[in-house]
Amino acid sequence: MLKQGNEEAYRYLYKHHYVFLCHVAYGYVHDDHLAESLVGDVMFHLWEVHETLDIRSSLRSYLTRAVRNRCLDYLSSNYEKNEIVFSALDTDASIPARSLLSDSHPLGTLLERELEEEILRAIGSLPEECRRVFLKSRFEEKKYEEISQELGISVNTVKYHIKKALAILYEELERYLLCLLMLLFY
C-alpha cells in the first residue's frame, strides 16, 4: 500500500514506527530534536520514493537500517565539517591558536567569557546540596572533612556530591572541552 502512495499506509508508519525510530536515531546522535529531524528526513524520503520501493526484509528492519544509515551519514558529514574548520585554523598563520587565548586578542576574550558563563550556568544547574558541596570544595578550597563538619554530613556524602557534580559538569560542558584542549595543545 505504501508503494501505491496510500496515505493511510504512511500514517501507519508514523503511528507504529516513529517513536521506535527516534530511539534508534537518538542512540547515534544523542540529541532528541536532531533524532526526530533525521527520522523525519527518512520518512519524507520514503514518501518521495514510494513508487520505487523494494523492501525485501521486514518493514521495521528496513526503516531501522534507513535511520541508521541517515544518522551515520549525518555524523560523517558533521565530522568532515569540523575537520575542515579545524584544518583551516591550523593552516591560517594569521591567527595562531595560542594567540586566541591571550588577553590582547578580542576573540580569545570573547571565548573565555563565553566559557566562564557556561561553567557558571552548569554549576548553577547542579542540585542545591551538590552545588554547595562543590563550591566549598573547588572555590573555597576546603577539604572534605571541613565540608563534612560545616554541613553536618559524612565525608562519604561529600565525596558522593563531588563525584556527582563532576559527572554533571562533564556532561554539561563536554562540547567545550574538545575545543579548549585543541586550543591549549596546538
C-alpha positions in Angstrom: 0.0 0.0 0.0 2.9 2.3 0.7 4.3 1.7 -2.7 1.0 2.7 -4.2 1.1 6.0 -2.4 -1.6 5.2 0.1 -1.7 7.9 2.8 -3.2 5.6 5.3 -0.2 3.3 5.0 2.1 6.3 5.5 0.1 7.3 8.7 0.5 3.7 9.9 4.3 4.1 9.5 4.3 7.1 11.8 1.9 5.7 14.3 3.7 2.3 14.7 7.3 3.1 14.0 8.1 6.8 14.6 8.8 6.6 18.3 11.0 3.5 18.0 12.9 5.0 15.1 13.5 8.2 17.2 15.0 6.0 19.9 17.3 4.3 17.3 18.4 7.7 16.0 19.0 9.1 19.5 21.4 6.2 20.1 23.6 7.6 17.4 23.3 11.4 17.7 22.4 11.8 21.4 20.1 14.8 20.7 16.3 14.4 20.8 15.5 17.2 18.3 18.2 16.0 15.9 17.0 12.4 16.1 13.4 13.5 15.3 14.6 15.6 12.4 16.7 12.7 11.0 13.7 10.3 11.3 11.5 12.9 9.7 14.0 13.0 6.8 13.9 9.3 6.4 10.0 9.3 6.4 9.9 12.1 3.9 12.4 10.4 1.6 10.3 7.2 1.9 7.3 9.1 0.6 9.3 10.7 -2.2 10.5 7.3 -3.5 7.4 5.3 -2.6 6.9 4.2 -6.2 10.3 2.6 -6.5 10.4 1.0 -3.0 11.8 -2.5 -3.0 11.7 -3.8 0.6 13.0 -7.3 0.9 13.0 -7.6 4.7 10.5 -6.6 7.4 9.3 -3.0 7.3 10.8 -2.3 10.7 14.1 -3.8 9.8 14.2 -1.7 6.6 13.2 1.5 8.5 15.8 0.9 11.2 18.5 0.4 8.6 17.5 3.5 6.8 17.5 5.6 10.0 20.9 4.1 11.0 22.3 5.0 7.6 20.9 8.5 7.8 22.4 9.0 11.2 25.8 7.7 10.1 25.7 10.0 7.0 24.9 13.0 9.3 27.7 12.1 11.7 30.2 11.6 8.9 29.2 14.9 7.3 29.3 16.8 10.6 32.7 15.3 11.3 34.0 16.4 7.9 32.7 19.9 8.5 34.5 20.1 11.9 37.7 18.7 10.3 37.6 21.4 7.6 37.1 24.2 10.2 39.9 23.0 12.4 42.3 22.4 9.5 41.5 25.9 8.3 42.5 27.2 11.7 45.7 25.1 11.7 46.9 26.5 8.3 45.9 30.1 9.0 49.1 31.6 10.3 47.5 35.0 10.7 45.6 33.7 13.8 47.7 31.2 15.8 45.5 29.2 18.1 47.6 30.2 21.1 47.0 33.9 20.5 43.3 33.3 20.8 43.9 32.6 24.5 45.8 35.8 25.1 44.1 38.8 26.8 45.0 41.0 23.9 43.0 39.1 21.3 39.3 40.0 21.2 38.2 36.6 20.1 40.2 35.0 23.0 38.5 37.3 25.5 35.1 36.5 24.0 35.7 32.8 24.1 37.0 33.0 27.7 33.9 35.0 28.8 31.5 32.6 27.0 33.2 29.6 28.6 33.1 31.2 32.0 29.4 31.9 31.6 28.8 28.3 30.5 30.7 27.0 33.5 28.7 29.2 35.9 25.4 28.2 34.2 26.4 24.5 34.6 27.3 24.9 38.3 24.0 26.8 38.8 22.1 23.8 37.3 23.6 21.4 40.0 21.2 20.2 42.7 21.4 22.5 45.7 23.2 20.3 48.1 25.6 19.1 45.4 26.3 22.7 44.4 27.0 23.8 47.9 29.5 21.0 48.5 31.1 21.6 45.1 31.5 25.3 45.6 33.1 24.8 49.1 35.5 22.2 47.7 36.5 24.0 44.5 36.1 27.7 45.2 36.6 27.9 48.9 39.3 25.2 48.7 38.0 23.4 51.8 38.9 19.8 52.5 36.3 17.1 52.6 36.5 16.8 56.4 35.9 20.6 56.7 32.9 20.5 54.4 31.6 17.5 56.3 31.7 19.2 59.7 30.4 22.5 58.3 27.4 21.0 56.6 26.8 18.2 59.2 27.1 15.4 56.6 29.5 12.5 56.4 32.8 12.6 54.4 31.4 9.9 52.1 28.4 12.1 51.4 30.8 14.9 50.5 32.7 12.6 48.2 29.4 11.5 46.6 28.3 15.1 45.9 31.7 16.0 44.4 31.6 12.9 42.2 28.0 13.7 41.1 28.9 17.4 40.5 31.8 16.5 38.3 29.8 14.0 36.3 27.0 16.5 35.7 29.5 19.3 34.8 31.4 17.0 32.4 28.1 16.1 30.7 27.1 19.8 30.5 30.5 21.1 29.3 31.6 18.2 27.2 31.2 20.1 23.9 33.5 22.8 25.2 36.3 20.5 26.4 37.5 19.4 23.0 37.8 22.9 21.7 39.6 24.1 24.8 42.0 21.2 24.6 42.7 21.8 21.0 43.5 25.4 21.6 45.7 24.7 24.6 47.7 21.9 23.0 48.0 23.5 19.5 
